[in-house]
Amino acid sequence: MHKPTIPKSLQAIQFVLFIIFLLCGEFLQAREYSGKVIKVTDGDSIK
């Protein structure tokens, strides 16, 4: 069985880029979330 496949190196590069993209997305979301939490706690402490 011989089917046309993406070269392994290209597949690996796509996989790595996908992982980096996911990590960057998680990091940005976490930073945004922590920023909101900090704002909320600051607002509570001022009252």
N, C-alpha and C positions, 0 to 999 in steps of 0.2 A: 504493500500500500504506500504509494507516494503521492502526497498531496502538497500543493504549494503552501509554504509557511513563511512567516516573517522571519528574517535572519535573527538568530539568537541575540546577537549584540544589539540590534535595533530594539528587540523586545525588551531586553534588560534596561536599555536607556529609557524607554517609555515607562517601564515599571518604576524606575528610580525617580523619574520626573513626577509620576503620579504620587508616589510616597511623599516627596518633597512638597508637592501641592497640597496634599492632605495635611501634612504637619504645619505648613504655613497657615492654612485655613484655621486649624485648631488653635494655633498660637494667637492669631488675630482675634478670634472669637473669645478666647480666654482673657486676653488683654482688655477687650472691650467690656466683657462681663465684669472683670475685677474693677475696672474704672467705674462702672455703674454702682457696684457694691460700695466702693470707697465713697462715692458721692452720697449715696444713701446714708451710710454710717456717719459721715460728716454732718449731714443735715440733721440726723437724730441727735447728735452730741450737742449741736448748737441750741436746740430747743431747751 
